[in-house]
Amino acid sequence: MRTLTISLMDSQSAMRDMRQSAIRAWKTGEYQDEALTYATPAQLFKVFTLERWEIIACLQQQAKPISLLELSRLLGVSTQHLQEDLDVLLAEGVVERNANGISTPYAAIHTDFTLKKAA
């Protein structure tokens, strides 16, 4: 089962987590979840707008890949606007497109970030 974790963390923490994940994978031979990491909320929300979350949620509900036209119909948006958002999500690896259509390759997509109060 492929899982994507989307998180906010500084580059040092991201590198540490990536290194630990690689070591675990090497030692155990087991799949380690995939991750997208952003350094700031602005970076994360530039990619994951409300409209793009709706695209992801809709695709997660589909049992198989669907066409751009079908996705457009389900979301009630134009194919042109939808294609622009899909291009961003495709570039980030959150969605995939092949001859069968558009889909998310993940069984689960998890978000992980904490906003702490200043000390």
Residue, then its C-alpha position, 0 to 999 in steps of 0.5 A: m500500500r503506497t502512502l504519501t505524507i505531505s509535511l512542513m519542515d525545515s530542510q535539515s529536518a527533511m534531509r534527516d528524515m529522508r536519510q533515516s527512511a533510506i537506512r530503514a529501507w536498506k536494513t529491512g528491505e521494506y517499502q517506506d512511505e513517500a514524502l513531499t516536504y515544504a519549508t513554509p506554509a506559503q510553499l505548501f499552500k501554493v501547491f495544495t490550493l482548495e481546488r487541488w485538494e478537491i481534485i485529489a479527494c475526487l480521484q481518491q474516491q475513484a476505483k480506477p483512472i478516469s478521463l479529464l472530461e469525467l473528472s471535469r464533470l464530477l467537479g463541475v469545472s472547465t477542462q481548461h482550468l482543471q488541466e492547469d491544476l492537474d499540471v501542478l499535481l502531476a509535476e509534484g507526483v500526487v496524481e498520475r496520467n496514463a492511457n487509462g486516465i488520471s488517478t492518484p497512485y496512493a492508497a492514502i495521503h497523509t498531511d503532517f504539520t504543526l503550528k507552534k506558539a512562540a516561546 
